[in-house]
Amino acid sequence: MAEQKKILGEERRSLILQLLKDSSEPLTGSELAARTNVSRQVIVGDITLLKAKNEPIMATSQGYVYLKQNAGTRIYERTIACKHAPNDTEKELNLLVDHGVLVKDVKIEHAVYGDLTASIMVSNRQEVKQFLSNLQTTNAALLSELTDGIHLHTISASSEKILDKAMAALKAEGFLMES
């Protein structure tokens, strides 16, 4: 079997960009590496270079996504403050996605490092399940464990009404912190 040729530099980054734009699902670094015949670490560098050129690429727990917004579709976004125990994370995320909300990230204020933000990018129960599975598989801690459960989420939806209903449901569960 003949060894496949590596795709070099700009040509590879153009291909990565096209693959991300064409994909309806996140693509992992390993998938992109296999398709371009380079290492996953090379892909990480390529993604960094593409982001430096202001390409809207986000690394999620499921892989890389190209953030496309449909023309004419208005997206509403809010930052919300939550507090709950680690074992309520699944309930919190499912509650949000069940209301039609995209949970973009989680943020905490750390005493030493300042603001820390991590991408979540979940919009349905399957993505929540995958996110939590990745946490368990890697034995990673939730950022909110560093702040006694206090954290922020950036959430988005297609209407203010959806965001209002999701926030009301969080409040009913005692997860939403009031100002």
FIKOLDREN-893664 format. One line per field, with one value per atom (N, C-alpha, C): residue number from 0; residue in one letter; x, z, y. Coordinates in steps of 0.001 Angstrom, whole numbers, m for minus. Example, Ala and Ser with C-alpha at 12.3 -4.5 7.8 and 13.67 -1.06 7.14 Angstrom:
BEGIN
nr = c(0; 0; 0; 1; 1; 1)
rest = c(A; A; A; S; S; S)
east = c(13190; 12300; 13200; 12850; 13670; 12900)
up = c(7800; 7800; 7800; 7080; 7140; 7870)
north = c(m5690; m4500; m3300; m2250; m1060; 30)
! end
This chain:
BEGIN
nr = c(0; 0; 0; 1; 1; 1; 2; 2; 2; 3; 3; 3; 4; 4; 4; 5; 5; 5; 6; 6; 6; 7; 7; 7; 8; 8; 8; 9; 9; 9; 10; 10; 10; 11; 11; 11; 12; 12; 12; 13; 13; 13; 14; 14; 14; 15; 15; 15; 16; 16; 16; 17; 17; 17; 18; 18; 18; 19; 19; 19; 20; 20; 20; 21; 21; 21; 22; 22; 22; 23; 23; 23; 24; 24; 24; 25; 25; 25; 26; 26; 26; 27; 27; 27; 28; 28; 28; 29; 29; 29; 30; 30; 30; 31; 31; 31; 32; 32; 32; 33; 33; 33; 34; 34; 34; 35; 35; 35; 36; 36; 36; 37; 37; 37; 38; 38; 38; 39; 39; 39; 40; 40; 40; 41; 41; 41; 42; 42; 42; 43; 43; 43; 44; 44; 44; 45; 45; 45; 46; 46; 46; 47; 47; 47; 48; 48; 48; 49; 49; 49; 50; 50; 50; 51; 51; 51; 52; 52; 52; 53; 53; 53; 54; 54; 54; 55; 55; 55; 56; 56; 56; 57; 57; 57; 58; 58; 58; 59; 59; 59; 60; 60; 60; 61; 61; 61; 62; 62; 62; 63; 63; 63; 64; 64; 64; 65; 65; 65; 66; 66; 66; 67; 67; 67; 68; 68; 68; 69; 69; 69; 70; 70; 70; 71; 71; 71; 72; 72; 72; 73; 73; 73; 74; 74; 74; 75; 75; 75; 76; 76; 76; 77; 77; 77; 78; 78; 78; 79; 79; 79; 80; 80; 80; 81; 81; 81; 82; 82; 82; 83; 83; 83; 84; 84; 84; 85; 85; 85; 86; 86; 86; 87; 87; 87; 88; 88; 88; 89; 89; 89; 90; 90; 90; 91; 91; 91; 92; 92; 92; 93; 93; 93; 94; 94; 94; 95; 95; 95; 96; 96; 96; 97; 97; 97; 98; 98; 98; 99; 99; 99; 100; 100; 100; 101; 101; 101; 102; 102; 102; 103; 103; 103; 104; 104; 104; 105; 105; 105; 106; 106; 106; 107; 107; 107; 108; 108; 108; 109; 109; 109; 110; 110; 110; 111; 111; 111; 112; 112; 112; 113; 113; 113; 114; 114; 114; 115; 115; 115; 116; 116; 116; 117; 117; 117; 118; 118; 118; 119; 119; 119; 120; 120; 120; 121; 121; 121; 122; 122; 122; 123; 123; 123; 124; 124; 124; 125; 125; 125; 126; 126; 126; 127; 127; 127; 128; 128; 128; 129; 129; 129; 130; 130; 130; 131; 131; 131; 132; 132; 132; 133; 133; 133; 134; 134; 134; 135; 135; 135; 136; 136; 136; 137; 137; 137; 138; 138; 138; 139; 139; 139; 140; 140; 140; 141; 141; 141; 142; 142; 142; 143; 143; 143; 144; 144; 144; 145; 145; 145; 146; 146; 146; 147; 147; 147; 148; 148; 148; 149; 149; 149; 150; 150; 150; 151; 151; 151; 152; 152; 152; 153; 153; 153; 154; 154; 154; 155; 155; 155; 156; 156; 156; 157; 157; 157; 158; 158; 158; 159; 159; 159; 160; 160; 160; 161; 161; 161; 162; 162; 162; 163; 163; 163; 164; 164; 164; 165; 165; 165; 166; 166; 166; 167; 167; 167; 168; 168; 168; 169; 169; 169; 170; 170; 170; 171; 171; 171; 172; 172; 172; 173; 173; 173; 174; 174; 174; 175; 175; 175; 176; 176; 176; 177; 177; 177; 178; 178; 178)
rest = c(M; M; M; A; A; A; E; E; E; Q; Q; Q; K; K; K; K; K; K; I; I; I; L; L; L; G; G; G; E; E; E; E; E; E; R; R; R; R; R; R; S; S; S; L; L; L; I; I; I; L; L; L; Q; Q; Q; L; L; L; L; L; L; K; K; K; D; D; D; S; S; S; S; S; S; E; E; E; P; P; P; L; L; L; T; T; T; G; G; G; S; S; S; E; E; E; L; L; L; A; A; A; A; A; A; R; R; R; T; T; T; N; N; N; V; V; V; S; S; S; R; R; R; Q; Q; Q; V; V; V; I; I; I; V; V; V; G; G; G; D; D; D; I; I; I; T; T; T; L; L; L; L; L; L; K; K; K; A; A; A; K; K; K; N; N; N; E; E; E; P; P; P; I; I; I; M; M; M; A; A; A; T; T; T; S; S; S; Q; Q; Q; G; G; G; Y; Y; Y; V; V; V; Y; Y; Y; L; L; L; K; K; K; Q; Q; Q; N; N; N; A; A; A; G; G; G; T; T; T; R; R; R; I; I; I; Y; Y; Y; E; E; E; R; R; R; T; T; T; I; I; I; A; A; A; C; C; C; K; K; K; H; H; H; A; A; A; P; P; P; N; N; N; D; D; D; T; T; T; E; E; E; K; K; K; E; E; E; L; L; L; N; N; N; L; L; L; L; L; L; V; V; V; D; D; D; H; H; H; G; G; G; V; V; V; L; L; L; V; V; V; K; K; K; D; D; D; V; V; V; K; K; K; I; I; I; E; E; E; H; H; H; A; A; A; V; V; V; Y; Y; Y; G; G; G; D; D; D; L; L; L; T; T; T; A; A; A; S; S; S; I; I; I; M; M; M; V; V; V; S; S; S; N; N; N; R; R; R; Q; Q; Q; E; E; E; V; V; V; K; K; K; Q; Q; Q; F; F; F; L; L; L; S; S; S; N; N; N; L; L; L; Q; Q; Q; T; T; T; T; T; T; N; N; N; A; A; A; A; A; A; L; L; L; L; L; L; S; S; S; E; E; E; L; L; L; T; T; T; D; D; D; G; G; G; I; I; I; H; H; H; L; L; L; H; H; H; T; T; T; I; I; I; S; S; S; A; A; A; S; S; S; S; S; S; E; E; E; K; K; K; I; I; I; L; L; L; D; D; D; K; K; K; A; A; A; M; M; M; A; A; A; A; A; A; L; L; L; K; K; K; A; A; A; E; E; E; G; G; G; F; F; F; L; L; L; M; M; M; E; E; E; S; S; S)
east = c(845; 0; 893; 606; 1402; 1041; 2063; 1838; 1237; 218; m411; 455; 423; 1240; 625; 1484; 1037; 583; m465; m907; m214; 429; 1282; 591; 1053; 757; m599; m575; m1790; m2838; m2386; m3328; m4062; m3330; m3922; m4904; m4511; m5396; m6669; m6535; m7718; m8645; m8055; m8847; m9538; m8805; m9390; m10573; m10394; m11456; m12681; m12453; m13562; m14269; m13493; m14088; m14967; m14482; m15254; m16515; m16399; m17562; m18617; m18177; m19096; m19710; m19129; m19583; m20746; m21724; m22849; m22580; m21482; m21104; m19658; m19284; m17889; m16937; m15745; m14699; m13551; m13106; m12017; m10678; m9701; m8350; m7823; m8144; m7696; m8313; m9611; m10264; m9604; m9375; m8744; m7325; m6608; m5242; m5234; m6154; m6224; m6547; m7403; m7809; m6749; m5803; m4746; m3365; m3311; m2071; m976; m1399; m449; m834; m44; m351; m1449; m2062; m3079; m2473; m1220; m553; m396; m143; m74; m1440; m2503; m3865; m4109; m3680; m3841; m3174; m1980; m1286; m2029; m2552; m3306; m4562; m5261; m6474; m6112; m5011; m4554; m4282; m3629; m3352; m4639; m5594; m6872; m7635; m7616; m8266; m7589; m6273; m5533; m5944; m6484; m6994; m8484; m8964; m10358; m11384; m10981; m11958; m12729; m14071; m14872; m14905; m13771; m13645; m13630; m14406; m14437; m14093; m13246; m12934; m13978; m14651; m15648; m15212; m15964; m15645; m15876; m16638; m16899; m15956; m15224; m14336; m14417; m13871; m13859; m15123; m15652; m16809; m16543; m17095; m17072; m18401; m18355; m19570; m20223; m21241; m21953; m23255; m23593; m24888; m25661; m26869; m27701; m28074; m27976; m28322; m29781; m30046; m31408; m31887; m31147; m31550; m30938; m31787; m31319; m31102; m29961; m29643; m29586; m30275; m30293; m29361; m28633; m27614; m27683; m27418; m27356; m26235; m25735; m24827; m25607; m25628; m26402; m25485; m25836; m25075; m25823; m25105; m25703; m24883; m25540; m24841; m25548; m24750; m25272; m24102; m24420; m23425; m23015; m21816; m21358; m22335; m22984; m23894; m25185; m25392; m26542; m26203; m24970; m24549; m25385; m25585; m26377; m27797; m28399; m29760; m29825; m28844; m28799; m28682; m27721; m27506; m28699; m29259; m30431; m31624; m31793; m32884; m32751; m31552; m31324; m31548; m30939; m31071; m32495; m33211; m34602; m35495; m35053; m35795; m35356; m34455; m34020; m32861; m32078; m30969; m29645; m28739; m27356; m26556; m25885; m24995; m23609; m23139; m21890; m20659; m20691; m19479; m19796; m18760; m18833; m17673; m17936; m16912; m16908; m15723; m15595; m14601; m14669; m13665; m12769; m11520; m10537; m9713; m9408; m8689; m7298; m6651; m5295; m5284; m6020; m5961; m6948; m7860; m8885; m9978; m10529; m11617; m11101; m11725; m11425; m12686; m12548; m13678; m13351; m14332; m14181; m15401; m15154; m16224; m16994; m18314; m19148; m19861; m20575; m21260; m22143; m23154; m24134; m25512; m26285; m27622; m28680; m28281; m29257; m28736; m29604; m29240; m28077; m27979; m26873; m25536; m25495; m24267; m23943; m24964; m24742; m24149; m24718; m24224; m22762; m22422; m21052; m20105; m20527; m19719; m19414; m20432; m20244; m19408; m19575; m18765; m17293; m17023; m15644; m15046; m15838; m15364; m14981; m15862; m15630; m14443; m14366; m13285; m11919; m11853; m10576; m10326; m11326; m11233; m11013; m11567; m11434; m12451; m12102; m13003; m13792; m14967; m15744; m15096; m15098; m14565; m15304; m16593; m17392; m16990; m16261; m15779; m14733; m14120; m13127; m13764; m15068; m15749; m17007; m16985; m18143; m19443; m19336; m20519; m20959; m20351; m20734; m20059; m20855; m20326; m21277; m20767; m21562; m21661; m22754; m22890; m23276; m22731; m23253; m24225; m25465; m26496; m27072; m27534; m28155; m29337; m30257; m31459; m32013; m33028; m33604; m34606; m34929; m35841; m35577; m35972; m35882; m36814; m37963; m38958; m38366; m37599; m36947; m35970; m35175; m34222; m34949; m36050; m36838; m37364; m37904; m38458; m37362; m36210; m35092; m34618; m34529; m34097; m35129; m36407; m37456; m37340; m37028; m36863; m35637; m34535; m33351; m33682; m34438; m34842; m35697; m36626; m37497; m36714; m35588; m34729; m33770; m33684; m32762; m31342; m31161; m29836; m29443; m30426; m30149; m29873; m28769; m28436; m29129; m29775; m30489; m29567; m29768; m28945; m29555)
up = c(0; 0; 0; m885; m993; 127; 659; 1711; 1089; 1745; 1218; 1505; 575; 663; 1644; 2438; 3344; 2529; 3017; 2398; 3168; 2455; 3087; 3329; 4364; 4695; 4343; 3496; 3155; 2503; 1673; 1027; 2090; 3097; 4177; 4986; 5319; 6096; 5311; 4003; 3170; 3179; 3107; 3151; 4503; 5588; 6939; 7053; 6588; 6644; 5864; 4673; 3855; 4521; 5080; 5774; 6937; 7708; 8838; 8371; 7315; 6786; 6249; 5647; 5033; 6028; 7226; 8184; 9034; 9220; 10094; 11532; 11744; 13079; 13354; 14641; 14970; 14395; 14007; 13514; 14518; 14926; 15898; 15223; 16038; 15528; 14879; 15450; 14880; 13510; 13350; 12048; 10999; 11379; 10446; 10111; 11107; 10885; 9888; 10055; 9156; 7720; 7585; 6247; 5547; 6319; 5714; 5830; 6423; 6539; 7336; 8424; 9346; 10768; 11743; 13137; 13685; 14749; 15415; 15902; 16334; 16815; 15704; 14479; 13342; 13144; 13300; 13165; 14218; 15454; 16519; 16108; 15557; 15070; 13926; 12993; 11866; 12345; 13301; 13842; 14485; 15203; 15832; 14773; 13682; 12600; 11926; 11749; 11141; 12057; 13357; 14318; 14307; 14137; 14087; 12867; 11843; 10650; 10797; 12039; 12386; 11795; 11539; 11125; 12377; 12308; 13494; 13803; 14240; 14583; 16103; 16614; 18047; 18356; 19363; 19845; 20893; 20703; 21662; 22196; 23142; 23683; 22653; 21588; 20537; 19355; 19280; 18152; 17725; 16540; 16026; 15218; 15360; 14574; 13964; 12783; 12137; 12474; 13125; 13580; 12424; 11876; 10768; 11312; 10839; 11202; 9925; 9900; 8717; 8527; 7297; 6995; 7362; 8040; 8410; 9698; 10241; 11480; 12646; 13488; 14645; 15790; 16432; 17594; 18816; 19867; 21121; 22104; 22852; 23745; 25105; 26152; 27512; 28270; 29265; 30227; 31525; 32049; 33259; 34356; 35589; 36758; 37387; 37607; 38172; 39359; 40189; 41278; 41547; 41587; 41931; 42197; 42750; 43027; 41718; 41680; 40458; 39934; 40843; 40394; 39772; 39783; 39115; 37730; 37271; 35979; 34841; 34826; 33757; 33754; 34927; 35036; 34523; 34901; 34457; 32934; 32360; 30908; 30131; 30583; 29905; 29977; 31122; 31269; 30237; 30047; 29082; 27643; 27274; 25882; 25568; 26573; 26361; 26048; 26424; 26116; 24783; 24064; 22771; 22850; 23919; 24164; 23810; 23233; 23034; 24227; 24936; 26030; 25415; 25268; 24557; 25418; 26670; 27479; 28965; 29739; 31194; 31589; 32536; 32990; 34509; 35063; 36507; 36748; 37937; 38354; 39367; 38966; 39797; 40572; 41825; 42687; 42164; 41487; 40993; 39508; 38696; 37236; 36669; 37483; 36973; 36265; 35214; 34480; 33669; 33856; 33075; 32315; 31023; 30175; 29436; 29374; 28617; 27727; 26510; 25560; 25960; 25817; 26023; 24712; 24144; 22855; 22793; 23659; 23632; 23360; 22515; 22180; 22198; 22554; 22674; 23685; 24082; 25119; 24714; 23434; 22986; 23182; 22867; 23063; 24546; 25378; 26835; 27306; 26842; 27219; 26805; 25586; 25090; 25906; 26231; 27040; 28405; 29054; 30375; 30290; 29219; 28995; 28843; 28091; 27931; 29270; 30102; 31440; 32240; 32214; 32983; 32437; 31128; 30498; 30800; 30785; 31019; 32493; 33327; 34765; 35051; 34194; 34342; 35353; 36021; 36975; 36267; 36761; 36281; 36789; 35983; 36441; 37690; 37746; 38875; 40203; 40136; 41377; 42061; 41303; 41872; 42584; 42388; 42922; 43710; 44356; 45141; 44340; 43059; 42217; 41489; 41787; 41139; 39775; 38750; 37399; 36518; 35385; 34371; 33138; 32412; 31097; 30103; 28906; 27791; 27088; 26982; 26325; 25163; 24140; 23002; 22502; 21841; 21288; 20192; 19512; 18396; 18837; 20153; 20630; 22105; 22492; 23904; 24748; 24180; 24896; 25313; 24417; 24730; 25885; 25831; 26913; 28223; 28181; 29391; 30020; 29192; 29693; 30290; 29639; 30155; 31498; 31601; 32858; 33967; 33636; 34620; 35127; 34223; 34618; 35524; 35207; 36077; 37462; 37475; 38755; 39575; 38914; 39600; 40232; 39601; 40139; 41204; 41355; 42327; 41789; 40463; 39852; 39481; 39256; 38806; 40001; 39933; 40988; 40655; 41625; 41427; 41696; 40946; 41163; 42215)
north = c(m1172; 0; 1239; 2177; 3396; 4362; 5030; 6015; 7263; 7819; 9025; 10235; 11170; 12366; 13374; 14003; 15058; 16252; 16893; 18140; 19256; 20149; 21146; 22484; 23181; 24569; 25127; 26164; 26898; 26003; 25071; 24153; 23323; 22860; 22064; 22919; 24147; 25016; 25360; 25542; 25785; 24574; 23382; 22158; 22009; 22254; 22170; 23122; 24334; 25338; 24865; 24315; 23837; 22654; 21732; 20583; 21041; 22021; 22531; 23249; 24044; 24766; 23803; 22705; 21746; 20772; 20665; 19663; 20184; 19348; 19710; 19275; 18558; 18090; 18483; 18548; 18860; 17808; 18254; 17355; 17369; 16200; 16123; 16406; 16765; 16969; 15705; 14565; 13282; 13030; 13361; 13196; 14100; 15353; 16290; 15852; 15330; 14847; 13689; 12754; 11606; 12040; 13041; 13486; 14316; 14852; 15682; 15028; 13839; 13057; 13759; 14413; 15043; 14638; 15052; 14719; 15633; 15187; 15996; 17308; 17265; 18478; 19513; 19058; 19977; 20645; 19860; 20405; 21486; 21249; 22246; 23562; 23463; 24654; 25324; 24515; 25065; 25795; 25207; 25840; 27174; 27213; 28453; 29519; 29139; 30085; 30566; 29672; 30058; 31020; 30742; 31646; 33015; 33041; 34304; 35127; 34456; 35149; 35462; 35394; 35708; 34755; 33528; 32516; 32091; 32046; 31729; 30222; 29711; 28293; 28181; 27243; 27028; 25581; 25407; 24068; 23712; 22595; 22127; 20772; 20274; 18952; 17848; 18149; 17157; 17295; 18403; 18650; 20105; 20399; 21763; 22031; 23248; 23660; 25027; 25212; 26517; 27168; 28318; 28985; 29724; 29099; 29702; 30293; 31444; 32018; 32227; 31687; 31835; 33297; 33749; 35133; 35372; 36474; 36816; 36174; 35234; 34588; 35345; 35870; 36627; 35653; 35772; 34947; 35856; 35447; 36191; 35489; 36281; 35717; 36400; 35608; 36137; 35435; 36131; 35514; 35373; 34161; 33884; 33352; 33655; 33183; 32026; 30933; 29725; 29231; 28437; 27768; 26445; 25382; 24055; 23117; 21969; 20937; 20260; 19671; 18998; 17939; 17223; 16159; 16701; 18020; 18635; 19189; 19011; 19552; 18988; 17685; 17077; 17630; 17743; 18276; 19709; 20531; 21925; 22013; 21292; 21354; 20811; 19683; 19120; 20065; 20708; 21665; 22788; 23286; 24361; 23889; 22779; 22322; 21875; 21351; 20954; 22153; 23333; 24556; 25187; 24524; 25036; 26016; 25899; 26812; 26135; 26913; 26490; 26993; 26091; 26473; 26578; 27818; 28052; 27777; 28219; 28096; 28120; 27951; 28110; 29018; 29919; 30862; 30880; 31023; 31223; 32351; 32902; 33875; 33185; 32965; 32263; 33280; 32977; 33911; 34254; 33321; 33550; 33906; 33156; 33303; 34317; 34814; 35723; 34945; 35512; 34866; 33690; 32538; 31336; 30952; 30713; 30344; 29060; 28171; 26928; 26740; 26324; 26064; 24811; 24860; 23671; 23320; 24268; 24119; 22873; 22840; 21759; 22348; 21668; 22161; 21062; 19837; 18749; 17723; 16805; 15828; 14929; 14583; 13738; 14454; 15743; 16517; 16675; 16830; 16891; 15572; 14469; 13142; 12966; 13404; 13296; 14176; 15383; 16298; 15674; 15146; 14539; 13262; 12510; 11313; 11684; 12771; 13241; 13659; 14317; 14696; 13455; 12462; 11238; 10449; 10319; 9557; 10156; 11477; 12156; 12454; 12142; 12394; 13885; 14726; 16180; 16697; 17772; 18408; 19509; 19787; 20922; 22209; 23249; 24531; 25010; 24760; 25236; 24585; 23485; 22863; 23732; 24653; 25560; 26746; 26931; 28114; 27747; 26592; 26134; 26132; 25816; 25678; 26934; 28067; 29324; 29417; 29705; 29819; 30614; 31050; 31738; 30865; 31016; 30388; 31466; 31396; 32171; 31246; 31685; 30871; 31663; 30953; 31627; 30808; 31532; 30905; 31813; 31327; 32068; 33134; 33183; 34228; 34535; 35733; 36135; 35270; 34907; 34096; 32741; 32129; 30848; 31035; 32107; 32376; 32631; 33392; 33666; 32376; 31485; 30221; 29339; 29299; 28498; 29039; 30359; 30964; 30728; 30767; 30486; 29048; 28128; 26723; 26555; 27265; 27233; 27774; 28871; 29482; 28510; 27842; 26878; 25734; 25357; 24294; 24802; 26115; 26704; 26822; 26732; 26816; 28249; 29117; 30473; 31370; 32101; 33056; 34374; 34950; 36211; 37379; 38465; 39650; 40558)
! end
